[in-house]
Amino acid sequence: MEDKGSKFWIELKKVEPAKDYFQGNGKFANRAAFPLPYLVLLDLKLPYVMGLDVLTWIRDQPQFKSTMVIVLTSSRYAEDIGKAYQLGANAYLVKPADLNALEGMMRTLKDFWLTQNTPPPDYGKWAARETAKS
């Protein structure tokens, strides 16, 4: 985990640790150390599982209905794009091949979603309370 001031970056490359993180299981139980995400960057091409299945799981959890999920992938297939939005993605971004373009995309994404966008009031407290109930 990398501390970015009041923001955290957590990379979870497999589905089970990601589910454990979201649900606060095991080593992720301490929400002060492992806060619930406000924004998730989700690739469609994950090891062992499709990203759309992860998106479905996230949206099936009532406490994560307002979590921002941004699909960030190399797929330009209309079927993937349509399905991602149908399943509740907030945005669909195709990764540019050029590193400078990707860095620019990430700066824009950070500026909009983490600086300009207003999250739901008390999102973290509400989601943590709902997670504890399930």
Residue pairs with C-beta under 8 A, 6 or more apart in sequence:
1 8
1 9
1 10
1 33
1 34
2 8
2 9
7 114
8 35
10 21
10 34
10 37
12 18
12 21
13 46
13 47
14 46
14 47
14 48
15 46
15 48
15 49
15 53
15 54
18 54
19 25
19 57
20 26
20 27
20 28
21 28
21 34
22 36
22 37
22 58
22 61
22 64
22 131
23 131
23 134
24 31
24 34
24 128
24 131
24 132
27 34
28 34
31 124
31 128
35 124
36 67
36 123
36 124
36 127
36 128
36 131
37 67
38 67
38 68
38 114
38 119
38 123
38 124
39 67
39 68
39 69
39 70
39 113
39 114
40 58
40 67
40 68
40 69
40 70
41 70
41 72
41 109
42 51
42 54
42 55
42 69
42 70
42 71
42 72
42 73
42 89
43 51
43 71
43 72
43 73
44 50
44 51
44 52
44 71
44 73
44 75
44 80
44 84
45 51
45 73
45 74
45 75
46 54
51 71
51 73
52 80
52 83
52 84
52 87
55 69
55 71
55 84
55 87
55 88
55 89
56 87
58 64
58 67
58 69
58 88
59 65
59 69
59 87
59 88
61 134
62 130
63 126
63 127
63 130
63 131
63 134
64 127
66 119
66 120
66 123
66 127
67 127
68 90
68 113
68 117
68 119
69 88
69 89
69 90
70 89
70 90
70 91
70 92
70 93
70 109
70 113
71 84
71 89
71 91
71 92
71 93
72 93
72 95
73 80
73 92
73 93
73 94
73 95
74 94
74 95
75 81
75 94
76 94
81 92
84 92
85 92
93 105
93 109
95 102
95 105
96 102
96 105
120 126
